[in-house]
Amino acid sequence: MKIEHVGLFVRDIEKVVKFYETYFEAKSSEKYHNPVSTFSSRFLNFPDGARLEVCSRDDLNPHHINGFPLGYMHIAFSLGSEEAVDTLTAKIEADGYRHLSGPRTTGDGYYESVVCDPEGNQIELTV
């Protein structure tokens, strides 16, 4: 068994898709849109076969929960080396995106950094 894809609701599909194409070598599908439900999505395909469905619709809940939300917390990308984590962290931060923590070695031995996509969704960069 494998996870086929993960879905992510966002306000601006094109902005988020461009971010993942730019920093994570994602290739995007054509946009799907259902005018009745107002649901739209594009699939991002990553080099290792993983897929992320970036979705939106007119009736998204606009409220933000302070602190750590319930449910899915972040997506993690294994970059292969500490140097790659350092380099991508610096590039994403230099381009004006939020950098939350790291790079550092965590208490359980992971070398990681945490950054955010354009809508604040957390991305863990790790070896």
N, CA, C and O atoms as CSV, one atom per row, in Angstrom:
chain,resi,resn,atom,element,x,y,z
A,1,MET,N,N,0.847,-1.168,0.000
A,1,MET,CA,C,0.000,0.000,0.000
A,1,MET,C,C,0.898,1.238,0.000
A,1,MET,O,O,1.972,1.236,0.601
A,2,LYS,N,N,0.448,2.289,-0.677
A,2,LYS,CA,C,1.154,3.568,-0.643
A,2,LYS,C,C,0.143,4.695,-0.641
A,2,LYS,O,O,-0.984,4.527,-1.105
A,3,ILE,N,N,0.545,5.842,-0.120
A,3,ILE,CA,C,-0.308,7.022,-0.189
A,3,ILE,C,C,-0.263,7.521,-1.626
A,3,ILE,O,O,0.820,7.754,-2.162
A,4,GLU,N,N,-1.419,7.689,-2.257
A,4,GLU,CA,C,-1.489,8.083,-3.662
A,4,GLU,C,C,-1.187,9.569,-3.825
A,4,GLU,O,O,-0.418,9.960,-4.703
A,5,HIS,N,N,-1.793,10.390,-2.980
A,5,HIS,CA,C,-1.487,11.819,-2.977
A,5,HIS,C,C,-2.046,12.449,-1.707
A,5,HIS,O,O,-2.845,11.841,-0.995
A,6,VAL,N,N,-1.618,13.665,-1.440
A,6,VAL,CA,C,-2.120,14.452,-0.322
A,6,VAL,C,C,-2.745,15.709,-0.919
A,6,VAL,O,O,-2.194,16.292,-1.853
A,7,GLY,N,N,-3.885,16.129,-0.388
A,7,GLY,CA,C,-4.562,17.333,-0.861
A,7,GLY,C,C,-4.314,18.500,0.076
A,7,GLY,O,O,-4.252,18.331,1.294
A,8,LEU,N,N,-4.173,19.680,-0.500
A,8,LEU,CA,C,-3.901,20.896,0.264
A,8,LEU,C,C,-4.816,22.002,-0.245
A,8,LEU,O,O,-4.723,22.388,-1.410
A,9,PHE,N,N,-5.709,22.526,0.619
A,9,PHE,CA,C,-6.541,23.660,0.234
A,9,PHE,C,C,-5.765,24.957,0.423
A,9,PHE,O,O,-5.115,25.158,1.450
A,10,VAL,N,N,-5.837,25.830,-0.572
A,10,VAL,CA,C,-5.154,27.123,-0.551
A,10,VAL,C,C,-6.080,28.175,-1.153
A,10,VAL,O,O,-7.081,27.841,-1.787
A,11,ARG,N,N,-5.740,29.442,-0.951
A,11,ARG,CA,C,-6.510,30.519,-1.562
A,11,ARG,C,C,-6.089,30.742,-3.012
A,11,ARG,O,O,-6.939,30.945,-3.879
A,12,ASP,N,N,-4.777,30.704,-3.282
A,12,ASP,CA,C,-4.236,31.036,-4.601
A,12,ASP,C,C,-3.464,29.837,-5.165
A,12,ASP,O,O,-2.277,29.666,-4.889
A,13,ILE,N,N,-4.143,29.027,-5.944
A,13,ILE,CA,C,-3.541,27.813,-6.496
A,13,ILE,C,C,-2.278,28.130,-7.296
A,13,ILE,O,O,-1.247,27.484,-7.109
A,14,GLU,N,N,-2.352,29.108,-8.172
A,14,GLU,CA,C,-1.229,29.370,-9.081
A,14,GLU,C,C,0.027,29.814,-8.324
A,14,GLU,O,O,1.136,29.406,-8.669
A,15,LYS,N,N,-0.140,30.630,-7.317
A,15,LYS,CA,C,0.998,31.095,-6.523
A,15,LYS,C,C,1.668,29.928,-5.787
A,15,LYS,O,O,2.895,29.835,-5.753
A,16,VAL,N,N,0.865,29.047,-5.203
A,16,VAL,CA,C,1.399,27.905,-4.466
A,16,VAL,C,C,2.045,26.907,-5.432
A,16,VAL,O,O,3.116,26.376,-5.138
A,17,VAL,N,N,1.417,26.649,-6.563
A,17,VAL,CA,C,1.991,25.744,-7.564
A,17,VAL,C,C,3.361,26.251,-8.023
A,17,VAL,O,O,4.312,25.475,-8.117
A,18,LYS,N,N,3.459,27.531,-8.304
A,18,LYS,CA,C,4.726,28.128,-8.756
A,18,LYS,C,C,5.831,27.933,-7.706
A,18,LYS,O,O,6.976,27.648,-8.056
A,19,PHE,N,N,5.490,28.083,-6.432
A,19,PHE,CA,C,6.459,27.882,-5.346
A,19,PHE,C,C,7.023,26.464,-5.383
A,19,PHE,O,O,8.240,26.286,-5.343
A,20,TYR,N,N,6.161,25.458,-5.458
A,20,TYR,CA,C,6.621,24.067,-5.448
A,20,TYR,C,C,7.358,23.704,-6.741
A,20,TYR,O,O,8.268,22.875,-6.718
A,21,GLU,N,N,6.982,24.306,-7.848
A,21,GLU,CA,C,7.734,24.106,-9.093
A,21,GLU,C,C,9.135,24.709,-8.972
A,21,GLU,O,O,10.116,24.103,-9.405
A,22,THR,N,N,9.224,25.889,-8.389
A,22,THR,CA,C,10.493,26.610,-8.283
A,22,THR,C,C,11.473,25.934,-7.342
A,22,THR,O,O,12.648,25.791,-7.679
A,23,TYR,N,N,11.015,25.515,-6.168
A,23,TYR,CA,C,11.932,25.035,-5.133
A,23,TYR,C,C,12.018,23.518,-5.001
A,23,TYR,O,O,12.972,23.014,-4.408
A,24,PHE,N,N,11.046,22.775,-5.538
A,24,PHE,CA,C,11.006,21.331,-5.308
A,24,PHE,C,C,10.870,20.500,-6.585
A,24,PHE,O,O,10.522,19.321,-6.525
A,25,GLU,N,N,11.143,21.113,-7.741
A,25,GLU,CA,C,11.155,20.401,-9.022
A,25,GLU,C,C,9.824,19.728,-9.353
A,25,GLU,O,O,9.797,18.724,-10.064
A,26,ALA,N,N,8.734,20.269,-8.846
A,26,ALA,CA,C,7.412,19.710,-9.131
A,26,ALA,C,C,6.999,20.042,-10.565
A,26,ALA,O,O,7.349,21.095,-11.098
A,27,LYS,N,N,6.261,19.142,-11.167
A,27,LYS,CA,C,5.648,19.357,-12.477
A,27,LYS,C,C,4.140,19.366,-12.256
A,27,LYS,O,O,3.600,18.479,-11.595
A,28,SER,N,N,3.463,20.366,-12.809
A,28,SER,CA,C,2.049,20.556,-12.549
A,28,SER,C,C,1.168,20.038,-13.680
A,28,SER,O,O,1.518,20.116,-14.857
A,29,SER,N,N,0.018,19.508,-13.285
A,29,SER,CA,C,-0.995,19.109,-14.256
A,29,SER,C,C,-1.752,20.347,-14.723
A,29,SER,O,O,-1.562,21.442,-14.195
A,30,GLU,N,N,-2.604,20.160,-15.711
A,30,GLU,CA,C,-3.528,21.220,-16.112
A,30,GLU,C,C,-4.521,21.439,-14.980
A,30,GLU,O,O,-4.772,20.536,-14.183
A,31,LYS,N,N,-5.077,22.623,-14.914
A,31,LYS,CA,C,-6.042,22.951,-13.875
A,31,LYS,C,C,-7.382,22.294,-14.179
A,31,LYS,O,O,-7.872,22.341,-15.308
A,32,TYR,N,N,-7.967,21.681,-13.151
A,32,TYR,CA,C,-9.319,21.141,-13.224
A,32,TYR,C,C,-10.231,22.136,-12.512
A,32,TYR,O,O,-9.873,22.652,-11.453
A,33,HIS,N,N,-11.409,22.411,-13.081
A,33,HIS,CA,C,-12.364,23.299,-12.432
A,33,HIS,C,C,-13.776,22.765,-12.619
A,33,HIS,O,O,-14.175,22.412,-13.729
A,34,ASN,N,N,-14.531,22.707,-11.522
A,34,ASN,CA,C,-15.934,22.331,-11.544
A,34,ASN,C,C,-16.742,23.593,-11.242
A,34,ASN,O,O,-16.746,24.054,-10.101
A,35,PRO,N,N,-17.427,24.161,-12.239
A,35,PRO,CA,C,-18.154,25.408,-12.018
A,35,PRO,C,C,-19.341,25.273,-11.064
A,35,PRO,O,O,-19.773,26.267,-10.480
A,36,VAL,N,N,-19.868,24.078,-10.897
A,36,VAL,CA,C,-21.005,23.893,-9.995
A,36,VAL,C,C,-20.552,23.970,-8.532
A,36,VAL,O,O,-21.146,24.691,-7.732
A,37,SER,N,N,-19.504,23.229,-8.193
A,37,SER,CA,C,-19.035,23.216,-6.799
A,37,SER,C,C,-18.002,24.311,-6.523
A,37,SER,O,O,-17.688,24.580,-5.363
A,38,THR,N,N,-17.479,24.936,-7.553
A,38,THR,CA,C,-16.398,25.931,-7.542
A,38,THR,C,C,-15.050,25.320,-7.156
A,38,THR,O,O,-14.090,26.047,-6.903
A,39,PHE,N,N,-14.977,23.999,-7.109
A,39,PHE,CA,C,-13.721,23.320,-6.778
A,39,PHE,C,C,-12.767,23.381,-7.960
A,39,PHE,O,O,-13.151,23.121,-9.101
A,40,SER,N,N,-11.505,23.732,-7.667
A,40,SER,CA,C,-10.438,23.720,-8.666
A,40,SER,C,C,-9.226,23.030,-8.065
A,40,SER,O,O,-9.017,23.083,-6.853
A,41,SER,N,N,-8.421,22.380,-8.907
A,41,SER,CA,C,-7.194,21.782,-8.402
A,41,SER,C,C,-6.182,21.574,-9.516
A,41,SER,O,O,-6.519,21.518,-10.699
A,42,ARG,N,N,-4.943,21.463,-9.097
A,42,ARG,CA,C,-3.834,21.065,-9.967
A,42,ARG,C,C,-3.008,20.065,-9.178
A,42,ARG,O,O,-2.755,20.257,-7.989
A,43,PHE,N,N,-2.590,19.000,-9.841
A,43,PHE,CA,C,-1.718,18.021,-9.209
A,43,PHE,C,C,-0.272,18.395,-9.445
A,43,PHE,O,O,0.118,18.739,-10.560
A,44,LEU,N,N,0.528,18.325,-8.378
A,44,LEU,CA,C,1.971,18.495,-8.490
A,44,LEU,C,C,2.610,17.119,-8.397
A,44,LEU,O,O,2.375,16.371,-7.448
A,45,ASN,N,N,3.418,16.798,-9.391
A,45,ASN,CA,C,4.138,15.529,-9.425
A,45,ASN,C,C,5.610,15.800,-9.138
A,45,ASN,O,O,6.248,16.595,-9.828
A,46,PHE,N,N,6.146,15.131,-8.111
A,46,PHE,CA,C,7.533,15.322,-7.708
A,46,PHE,C,C,8.410,14.240,-8.324
A,46,PHE,O,O,7.907,13.177,-8.687
A,47,PRO,N,N,9.716,14.491,-8.449
A,47,PRO,CA,C,10.609,13.551,-9.131
A,47,PRO,C,C,10.567,12.114,-8.595
A,47,PRO,O,O,10.781,11.174,-9.359
A,48,ASP,N,N,10.298,11.927,-7.297
A,48,ASP,CA,C,10.295,10.569,-6.743
A,48,ASP,C,C,8.946,9.867,-6.891
A,48,ASP,O,O,8.796,8.726,-6.455
A,49,GLY,N,N,7.963,10.533,-7.501
A,49,GLY,CA,C,6.648,9.928,-7.695
A,49,GLY,C,C,5.579,10.425,-6.735
A,49,GLY,O,O,4.396,10.159,-6.951
A,50,ALA,N,N,5.958,11.135,-5.686
A,50,ALA,CA,C,4.968,11.682,-4.754
A,50,ALA,C,C,4.117,12.728,-5.476
A,50,ALA,O,O,4.572,13.378,-6.418
A,51,ARG,N,N,2.848,12.879,-5.008
A,51,ARG,CA,C,1.944,13.848,-5.622
A,51,ARG,C,C,1.240,14.659,-4.548
A,51,ARG,O,O,0.868,14.141,-3.495
A,52,LEU,N,N,1.066,15.948,-4.840
A,52,LEU,CA,C,0.354,16.874,-3.966
A,52,LEU,C,C,-0.731,17.531,-4.807
A,52,LEU,O,O,-0.443,18.121,-5.849
A,53,GLU,N,N,-1.988,17.429,-4.351
A,53,GLU,CA,C,-3.089,18.085,-5.049
A,53,GLU,C,C,-3.339,19.436,-4.379
A,53,GLU,O,O,-3.728,19.490,-3.212
A,54,VAL,N,N,-3.117,20.514,-5.110
A,54,VAL,CA,C,-3.327,21.871,-4.609
A,54,VAL,C,C,-4.725,22.291,-5.058
A,54,VAL,O,O,-5.009,22.362,-6.254
A,55,CYS,N,N,-5.591,22.567,-4.088
A,55,CYS,CA,C,-7.017,22.761,-4.358
A,55,CYS,C,C,-7.521,24.092,-3.811
A,55,CYS,O,O,-6.909,24.685,-2.923
A,56,SER,N,N,-8.649,24.550,-4.358
A,56,SER,CA,C,-9.333,25.708,-3.822
A,56,SER,C,C,-10.805,25.618,-4.186
A,56,SER,O,O,-11.200,24.854,-5.067
A,57,ARG,N,N,-11.599,26.405,-3.500
A,57,ARG,CA,C,-13.016,26.568,-3.819
A,57,ARG,C,C,-13.499,27.849,-3.172
A,57,ARG,O,O,-12.841,28.381,-2.278
A,58,ASP,N,N,-14.634,28.346,-3.612
A,58,ASP,CA,C,-15.126,29.636,-3.143
A,58,ASP,C,C,-15.511,29.663,-1.666
A,58,ASP,O,O,-15.467,30.723,-1.042
A,59,ASP,N,N,-15.887,28.519,-1.097
A,59,ASP,CA,C,-16.400,28.519,0.281
A,59,ASP,C,C,-15.392,28.015,1.311
A,59,ASP,O,O,-15.781,27.390,2.298
A,60,LEU,N,N,-14.096,28.282,1.093
A,60,LEU,CA,C,-13.088,27.906,2.089
A,60,LEU,C,C,-13.334,28.668,3.384
A,60,LEU,O,O,-13.775,29.817,3.359
A,61,ASN,N,N,-13.051,28.029,4.514
A,61,ASN,CA,C,-13.172,28.672,5.812
A,61,ASN,C,C,-12.051,29.708,5.946
A,61,ASN,O,O,-10.878,29.334,5.917
A,62,PRO,N,N,-12.374,30.993,6.092
A,62,PRO,CA,C,-11.346,32.030,6.136
A,62,PRO,C,C,-10.674,32.200,7.494
A,62,PRO,O,O,-9.739,32.992,7.614
A,63,HIS,N,N,-11.123,31.481,8.515
A,63,HIS,CA,C,-10.600,31.680,9.861
A,63,HIS,C,C,-9.318,30.888,10.078
A,63,HIS,O,O,-9.191,29.747,9.634
A,64,HIS,N,N,-8.379,31.509,10.764
A,64,HIS,CA,C,-7.117,30.861,11.102
A,64,HIS,C,C,-7.154,30.486,12.575
A,64,HIS,O,O,-7.661,31.238,13.407
A,65,ILE,N,N,-6.619,29.334,12.883
A,65,ILE,CA,C,-6.517,28.894,14.272
A,65,ILE,C,C,-5.129,29.273,14.771
A,65,ILE,O,O,-4.131,28.979,14.113
A,66,ASN,N,N,-5.059,29.919,15.920
A,66,ASN,CA,C,-3.762,30.255,16.492
A,66,ASN,C,C,-3.090,29.004,17.037
A,66,ASN,O,O,-3.764,28.058,17.446
A,67,GLY,N,N,-1.774,28.999,17.042
A,67,GLY,CA,C,-1.033,27.859,17.566
A,67,GLY,C,C,-0.966,26.739,16.559
A,67,GLY,O,O,-1.042,26.974,15.353
A,68,PHE,N,N,-0.826,25.531,17.042
A,68,PHE,CA,C,-0.717,24.373,16.166
A,68,PHE,C,C,-2.110,23.833,15.856
A,68,PHE,O,O,-2.861,23.510,16.777
A,69,PRO,N,N,-2.465,23.730,14.586
A,69,PRO,CA,C,-3.797,23.256,14.229
A,69,PRO,C,C,-3.913,21.736,14.380
A,69,PRO,O,O,-2.913,21.019,14.377
A,70,LEU,N,N,-5.135,21.271,14.511
A,70,LEU,CA,C,-5.383,19.838,14.463
A,70,LEU,C,C,-5.210,19.359,13.033
A,70,LEU,O,O,-5.348,20.147,12.097
A,71,GLY,N,N,-4.915,18.103,12.851
A,71,GLY,CA,C,-4.806,17.555,11.504
A,71,GLY,C,C,-3.384,17.599,10.982
A,71,GLY,O,O,-2.431,17.681,11.758
A,72,TYR,N,N,-3.243,17.545,9.670
A,72,TYR,CA,C,-1.921,17.499,9.059
A,72,TYR,C,C,-1.125,18.744,9.402
A,72,TYR,O,O,-1.642,19.860,9.346
A,73,MET,N,N,0.133,18.546,9.758
A,73,MET,CA,C,0.977,19.622,10.259
A,73,MET,C,C,1.926,20.174,9.202
A,73,MET,O,O,2.058,21.391,9.067
A,74,HIS,N,N,2.582,19.305,8.461
A,74,HIS,CA,C,3.573,19.753,7.486
A,74,HIS,C,C,3.816,18.661,6.455
A,74,HIS,O,O,3.385,17.518,6.603
A,75,ILE,N,N,4.521,19.058,5.409
A,75,ILE,CA,C,5.011,18.105,4.425
A,75,ILE,C,C,6.530,18.141,4.545
A,75,ILE,O,O,7.109,19.212,4.731
A,76,ALA,N,N,7.180,16.991,4.441
A,76,ALA,CA,C,8.632,16.922,4.590
A,76,ALA,C,C,9.260,16.464,3.283
A,76,ALA,O,O,8.775,15.536,2.636
A,77,PHE,N,N,10.350,17.131,2.905
A,77,PHE,CA,C,11.120,16.763,1.726
A,77,PHE,C,C,12.505,16.337,2.158
A,77,PHE,O,O,13.198,17.082,2.851
A,78,SER,N,N,12.917,15.140,1.756
A,78,SER,CA,C,14.269,14.651,2.005
A,78,SER,C,C,15.150,15.139,0.863
A,78,SER,O,O,14.919,14.794,-0.296
A,79,LEU,N,N,16.163,15.945,1.191
A,79,LEU,CA,C,17.004,16.568,0.175
A,79,LEU,C,C,18.332,15.855,-0.032
A,79,LEU,O,O,19.060,16.182,-0.969
A,80,GLY,N,N,18.666,14.885,0.821
A,80,GLY,CA,C,19.845,14.055,0.585
A,80,GLY,C,C,21.096,14.431,1.343
A,80,GLY,O,O,21.976,13.587,1.516
A,81,SER,N,N,21.215,15.682,1.809
A,81,SER,CA,C,22.414,16.076,2.548
A,81,SER,C,C,22.140,17.313,3.390
A,81,SER,O,O,21.209,18.071,3.116
A,82,GLU,N,N,22.964,17.510,4.422
A,82,GLU,CA,C,22.847,18.714,5.243
A,82,GLU,C,C,23.124,19.956,4.400
A,82,GLU,O,O,22.477,20.987,4.580
A,83,GLU,N,N,24.078,19.859,3.487
A,83,GLU,CA,C,24.396,20.993,2.613
A,83,GLU,C,C,23.188,21.398,1.772
A,83,GLU,O,O,22.919,22.588,1.601
A,84,ALA,N,N,22.464,20.418,1.250
A,84,ALA,CA,C,21.271,20.721,0.450
A,84,ALA,C,C,20.198,21.397,1.297
A,84,ALA,O,O,19.516,22.309,0.831
A,85,VAL,N,N,20.049,20.939,2.565
A,85,VAL,CA,C,19.088,21.574,3.474
A,85,VAL,C,C,19.490,23.030,3.712
A,85,VAL,O,O,18.650,23.927,3.641
A,86,ASP,N,N,20.766,23.261,3.991
A,86,ASP,CA,C,21.262,24.619,4.240
A,86,ASP,C,C,21.049,25.518,3.026
A,86,ASP,O,O,20.594,26.654,3.158
A,87,THR,N,N,21.379,25.004,1.849
A,87,THR,CA,C,21.305,25.790,0.616
A,87,THR,C,C,19.864,26.170,0.279
A,87,THR,O,O,19.581,27.332,-0.011
A,88,LEU,N,N,18.952,25.198,0.315
A,88,LEU,CA,C,17.564,25.493,-0.034
A,88,LEU,C,C,16.911,26.395,1.018
A,88,LEU,O,O,16.117,27.272,0.678
A,89,THR,N,N,17.244,26.180,2.290
A,89,THR,CA,C,16.721,27.054,3.347
A,89,THR,C,C,17.119,28.501,3.074
A,89,THR,O,O,16.283,29.403,3.132
A,90,ALA,N,N,18.396,28.715,2.777
A,90,ALA,CA,C,18.901,30.072,2.521
A,90,ALA,C,C,18.229,30.691,1.301
A,90,ALA,O,O,17.895,31.876,1.314
A,91,LYS,N,N,18.028,29.899,0.242
A,91,LYS,CA,C,17.401,30.414,-0.976
A,91,LYS,C,C,15.948,30.814,-0.733
A,91,LYS,O,O,15.518,31.891,-1.146
A,92,ILE,N,N,15.197,29.943,-0.061
A,92,ILE,CA,C,13.790,30.235,0.218
A,92,ILE,C,C,13.673,31.474,1.105
A,92,ILE,O,O,12.826,32.334,0.858
A,93,GLU,N,N,14.511,31.570,2.128
A,93,GLU,CA,C,14.477,32.736,3.012
A,93,GLU,C,C,14.885,34.015,2.262
A,93,GLU,O,O,14.258,35.060,2.434
A,94,ALA,N,N,15.930,33.930,1.438
A,94,ALA,CA,C,16.383,35.103,0.669
A,94,ALA,C,C,15.311,35.591,-0.298
A,94,ALA,O,O,15.246,36.781,-0.607
A,95,ASP,N,N,14.471,34.675,-0.774
A,95,ASP,CA,C,13.399,35.042,-1.694
A,95,ASP,C,C,12.159,35.574,-0.968
A,95,ASP,O,O,11.136,35.844,-1.597
A,96,GLY,N,N,12.256,35.722,0.357
A,96,GLY,CA,C,11.202,36.396,1.113
A,96,GLY,C,C,10.156,35.517,1.754
A,96,GLY,O,O,9.154,36.030,2.251
A,97,TYR,N,N,10.350,34.208,1.762
A,97,TYR,CA,C,9.382,33.312,2.400
A,97,TYR,C,C,9.768,33.091,3.861
A,97,TYR,O,O,10.930,33.245,4.236
A,98,ARG,N,N,8.783,32.729,4.680
A,98,ARG,CA,C,9.013,32.538,6.115
A,98,ARG,C,C,9.926,31.357,6.385
A,98,ARG,O,O,9.781,30.293,5.783
A,99,HIS,N,N,10.863,31.556,7.293
A,99,HIS,CA,C,11.781,30.528,7.759
A,99,HIS,C,C,11.523,30.404,9.255
A,99,HIS,O,O,11.823,31.330,10.009
A,100,LEU,N,N,10.974,29.279,9.696
A,100,LEU,CA,C,10.534,29.132,11.083
A,100,LEU,C,C,11.620,28.627,12.026
A,100,LEU,O,O,11.704,29.083,13.166
A,101,SER,N,N,12.460,27.681,11.564
A,101,SER,CA,C,13.485,27.126,12.452
A,101,SER,C,C,14.566,26.412,11.666
A,101,SER,O,O,14.387,26.037,10.508
A,102,GLY,N,N,15.717,26.233,12.349
A,102,GLY,CA,C,16.829,25.493,11.773
A,102,GLY,C,C,17.587,26.314,10.750
A,102,GLY,O,O,17.379,27.521,10.622
A,103,PRO,N,N,18.458,25.652,10.032
A,103,PRO,CA,C,18.782,24.241,10.111
A,103,PRO,C,C,19.413,23.876,11.464
A,103,PRO,O,O,20.171,24.641,12.061
A,104,ARG,N,N,19.060,22.683,11.905
A,104,ARG,CA,C,19.551,22.190,13.190
A,104,ARG,C,C,19.376,20.682,13.264
A,104,ARG,O,O,18.630,20.087,12.487
A,105,THR,N,N,20.073,20.083,14.205
A,105,THR,CA,C,19.856,18.672,14.494
A,105,THR,C,C,18.882,18.606,15.655
A,105,THR,O,O,19.136,19.175,16.716
A,106,THR,N,N,17.773,17.917,15.461
A,106,THR,CA,C,16.734,17.826,16.483
A,106,THR,C,C,17.128,16.821,17.563
A,106,THR,O,O,18.098,16.079,17.407
A,107,GLY,N,N,16.388,16.805,18.632
A,107,GLY,CA,C,16.646,15.877,19.734
A,107,GLY,C,C,16.566,14.422,19.330
A,107,GLY,O,O,17.199,13.569,19.952
A,108,ASP,N,N,15.792,14.125,18.292
A,108,ASP,CA,C,15.692,12.730,17.839
A,108,ASP,C,C,16.608,12.444,16.651
A,108,ASP,O,O,16.465,11.420,15.981
A,109,GLY,N,N,17.563,13.368,16.390
A,109,GLY,CA,C,18.618,13.083,15.428
A,109,GLY,C,C,18.389,13.522,13.998
A,109,GLY,O,O,19.231,13.244,13.144
A,110,TYR,N,N,17.293,14.193,13.697
A,110,TYR,CA,C,17.050,14.669,12.336
A,110,TYR,C,C,17.759,15.999,12.107
A,110,TYR,O,O,17.750,16.868,12.979
A,111,TYR,N,N,18.364,16.156,10.950
A,111,TYR,CA,C,18.877,17.463,10.556
A,111,TYR,C,C,17.780,18.091,9.725
A,111,TYR,O,O,17.406,17.549,8.684
A,112,GLU,N,N,17.257,19.222,10.162
A,112,GLU,CA,C,16.103,19.790,9.480
A,112,GLU,C,C,16.048,21.302,9.582
A,112,GLU,O,O,16.717,21.933,10.400
A,113,SER,N,N,15.220,21.847,8.715
A,113,SER,CA,C,14.861,23.253,8.707
A,113,SER,C,C,13.374,23.301,8.389
A,113,SER,O,O,12.866,22.427,7.686
A,114,VAL,N,N,12.669,24.310,8.895
A,114,VAL,CA,C,11.241,24.447,8.609
A,114,VAL,C,C,10.995,25.813,7.973
A,114,VAL,O,O,11.335,26.851,8.541
A,115,VAL,N,N,10.397,25.789,6.784
A,115,VAL,CA,C,10.048,26.994,6.040
A,115,VAL,C,C,8.557,26.932,5.711
A,115,VAL,O,O,7.899,25.926,5.978
A,116,CYS,N,N,8.027,28.012,5.131
A,116,CYS,CA,C,6.606,28.045,4.767
A,116,CYS,C,C,6.443,28.355,3.288
A,116,CYS,O,O,7.249,29.077,2.701
A,117,ASP,N,N,5.388,27.799,2.689
A,117,ASP,CA,C,5.042,28.155,1.316
A,117,ASP,C,C,4.343,29.519,1.340
A,117,ASP,O,O,4.188,30.092,2.418
A,118,PRO,N,N,3.921,30.055,0.201
A,118,PRO,CA,C,3.333,31.401,0.172
A,118,PRO,C,C,2.102,31.593,1.056
A,118,PRO,O,O,1.780,32.728,1.409
A,119,GLU,N,N,1.409,30.519,1.421
A,119,GLU,CA,C,0.208,30.651,2.241
A,119,GLU,C,C,0.432,30.208,3.680
A,119,GLU,O,O,-0.526,30.068,4.441
A,120,GLY,N,N,1.698,29.983,4.063
A,120,GLY,CA,C,2.014,29.655,5.443
A,120,GLY,C,C,2.018,28.181,5.784
A,120,GLY,O,O,2.198,27.827,6.949
A,121,ASN,N,N,1.824,27.307,4.803
A,121,ASN,CA,C,1.867,25.872,5.065
A,121,ASN,C,C,3.314,25.461,5.328
A,121,ASN,O,O,4.217,25.807,4.566
A,122,GLN,N,N,3.523,24.713,6.421
A,122,GLN,CA,C,4.879,24.371,6.827
A,122,GLN,C,C,5.482,23.256,5.986
A,122,GLN,O,O,4.822,22.277,5.637
A,123,ILE,N,N,6.779,23.444,5.668
A,123,ILE,CA,C,7.546,22.469,4.898
A,123,ILE,C,C,8.807,22.170,5.681
A,123,ILE,O,O,9.577,23.074,6.005
A,124,GLU,N,N,9.018,20.897,5.986
A,124,GLU,CA,C,10.225,20.456,6.671
A,124,GLU,C,C,11.230,20.011,5.618
A,124,GLU,O,O,10.948,19.135,4.801
A,125,LEU,N,N,12.402,20.626,5.653
A,125,LEU,CA,C,13.498,20.226,4.778
A,125,LEU,C,C,14.433,19.369,5.607
A,125,LEU,O,O,14.907,19.817,6.651
A,126,THR,N,N,14.712,18.154,5.176
A,126,THR,CA,C,15.540,17.254,5.942
A,126,THR,C,C,16.487,16.481,5.031
A,126,THR,O,O,16.367,16.533,3.807
A,127,VAL,N,N,17.426,15.766,5.638
A,127,VAL,CA,C,18.382,14.966,4.886
A,127,VAL,C,C,17.654,13.761,4.342
A,127,VAL,O,O,18.258,12.929,3.665
